[in-house]
């Protein structure tokens, strides 16, 4: 069994801050836990926009608090996101993630799991995970 505390994890290398300052994320479950997915609590800061294109990962996102929106680039559609909403990037959707006035806190599940130290590449993706 694994039990972790969010506040305690925020004081360790499990807490990652985006280089551009748009978001910060605490990796509660990472690839090194060897359970087949990762689980993150991510804060999207107010008034920010982040280009994301997870070509190598599937991500499910649940909005725990706050508001934002997802703009899908392929179809030009804007998806308002508020507390209680979830979205699934099941088609590796290239998108812009925007934090509204108060930002939002989201719970994210990734498959394959994140190692915890990924950085977005210029195209908005994370590098493909290494296979053993």
Secondary structure, 3 states (H helix, E strand, C coil): CCCCCHHHHCCCCCEEECCCCCEEEEEEECHHHCCCCEEEEEEECCCCEEEECCCCCEEEEEEEEEEEEEEECCCCEEEEEECCCEEEECCCCCEEEEEEEEEEEEEEEEECCCCCCCCCCCCCCCCCCCCC
